[in-house]
Structures are given as C-alpha cells and as structure tokens.
C-alpha cells in the first residue's frame, strides 16, 4: 500500500538519508520505520553509547526497519531486535514497537516497560492501554497520537518538534 507523507513529516526525515521510488510515496511500514528513526533523533535519552529498538510480535516492517540497524543517529549506533513474544529484559530498549499481533497482550507488555523506553504501536487501543505513541493513517498520511499523561515522569524527553505536530495537541510537552 502506498501512502503520501505530509510535507512537514517528510521534512523530519531529510536529516536521515532515505531511498524511495518517489519522494512523496513510501509504503506504510517504511514510513513507520522512518518515523522510529526520526523519533530517536528527536528524543533525549539518559546517556548511552547506542540506541536500541525492539519489535515485539509478528514483524510488520518487511525489512524496512532493518535498514536502521548499524546506522548512526546522533553519533550513536542503532541496533534493532525482533521478538515473537515479550523478551525477559524489556527495559534495555529505547523504543519498543508492539505489533498488532500482540494487542491482546499489550497492556501486560506495557506494565513491564521502564522509564527509559518509548512505546509505539499502530492500533486504536494502544494509548488507552498506557502506550506512548500510536501511529495512524489519516487520508493516506502517516500521523501519530500521543498519550501525554503516560509520558509524565519518564527519563527521556521527546522534542516539541515531534509533539506539536501530533494529531492531539493537548499538553504538547513531555516532562
């Protein structure tokens, strides 16, 4: 499925090289993978020499997220891991993407996430389960919703550049 990204969102991705057939069209999960890379770029985390992303559940990215593995963002190497089920050490990841196949277990997974981890998914129940960012398609554009309450008291800080263009604007600052 091809989608068109908002020009404003595409502007975020200019800092990270991307190769697509047409500058304005990319597949849904390629756009979501690019968003995760951009989220790393625009979030301040406690000191670490690398960034780590975990996908829990059936991998929907079809190789697009693997393009981030080994790249450097903010002079930190990115690692990407894939798990069919929740790993034992879940708090070592900067971003956890919970696939739709795990939506029944997402509340349990979210209860095990620490204060250093951003949780992301793409299902309508994610924010009400306590997740941080829900990715949605609106008129073939990739957008996101933010659970500002869940972001309180976390040890990371998402840039206002990301928060202010979320679909929901309420309290557009984290921490």
N, C-alpha and C positions, 0 to 999 in steps of 0.2 A: 504494500500500500504506500503510495506516495503522498507526502504532505508538504505543505509550504510553511516555512518558518516565518514568524514575524520578523520584520527587518530589525527591530530592536533586539530580539533574541539572537539573531544571526550576528549582530554586532559583537555580542559577548564572545562568540566563537572565533572571531578574527584573530585573537591572540594565539590560538592553537590551530596549526595547520589542519585542514580537512580536505579530503579529495572526494568530490561528489560529481555525478554526471552533470547536473545542472546546479548552479549556485543557489537557487531558491527551493529546490526539491530534494529531499532525502527521505529514506524510509523512516517509518515511525521509530523503530528501535535504534537506528543510527542516530537520530535526533536526540533520543533519550540518553544514549551513551555520551554524546557530545555535551549534553546538559550535565551529566555527572562529572565530567572533566572540568567543565566550567564552574560547577559548584565547589570543587576542590580549589580551583584558582581563586575564588572569591570568598573563601572562608578561612578565618584564622583559627588554627587548632593549637593545643598545647604542643610544645616543642617535640619534634620527631624528625628523624632523618629520612623518612619515606612517607608516602600516602598509601593507604590500602583500602581497596573496595572489595566487598563481598556480595555475591548474588546468592540468595537462598531460594531454593525451589528450581523448577524447570527453567533453564536459561532461555529467555526470550530474545536475547540480543543477536543471535545468529552470527557471532564472530565480531560484531561491531565494537563491543566493549573490550575485546582482546587487543584492539589497536592502541588502547591506553597503557596496556601492560608494558613496562620497561621505559615508557616516556618520562620526561621530567616536566613537572609543573611546579612553578615557584622554586626551582632548583632542588626539588625532591623527586626521587624515583617513585613511580606508581606501580603497585602490584595489584593484580586482580585475581580473586579466588572465586570458585564456583562450588556450591554445596547443594546436594539434593534435599538435605534437611538441615536444620539448625546445627551449626558446629558447637562444640563444647565451650571454646573460648571465643565468645561473640564480641567482647568488649575491646578487642585489639584492632578493630577496623574503624576507619574514619567515616566511611559511608557504607551502609548496608542497604541493598536494594532487595525488597521482598517481592518475589514473583507472584503472579496471580494464582499459581498452583498452591500457594501457602496461605491464601487469605483466610482460611478457616483457623489456621494456627498463628496468624499474625499477632494477635493480642499476647499470646504466650511468648512469642519471639520478642516482641517489644518490651515485655516485662524484664527480659534478661539483658537489655542493651544499657550500657553505661552512659555517663555524662559526656564522653568524648566522641560519641558516634551520632552522625546524622542518619536518620532512617528515611528511605524513599520508596515509594511504590506507585502503582498506577491502577488503583481500584477505589471505588467510591466510598468504601467503609474504612479506608486507611486512617484518615485523620480522626474519625470518631473512636478508633481503636487506640489512639495515642501516638500515631506516627507523626513525623515532622513535615514532610513534603510529599504531596500527591501530584503526579504528572497526569495531565488530561489533554485531550484533543478538543479544541474549540474551533469549529469551521476550518478544519484541516490544519490548524496551527497548534504547535506544542506550547502549552501553558502549564502553570503549576498553581496549586493551592498550598497555603502554609498554615500549620497549626501553631499559632504564636504562643498559645498557653504551654504547649509541650516544649517549646524552645527555651522557656524560662529556666534559669539556674543551670544551664549547660556550660561546659568548659570550652566550647567553641563559639565563634561569633560569625554569623553569615552576614556578608556585606549588604548594606542597604540598597546597593545596585541590583541585587537579586530580589530582595524582599519588596521593593517598591513597584516592581512590575508583575508581582503575583496577582492572580485573579481576585483574591480577597486582600484588601488593603488595611484592615483593622490592625492597629498597633504595629506598624511596619518597622519595628526594630526588635532584634533579638538581644537578650541580656541587658 
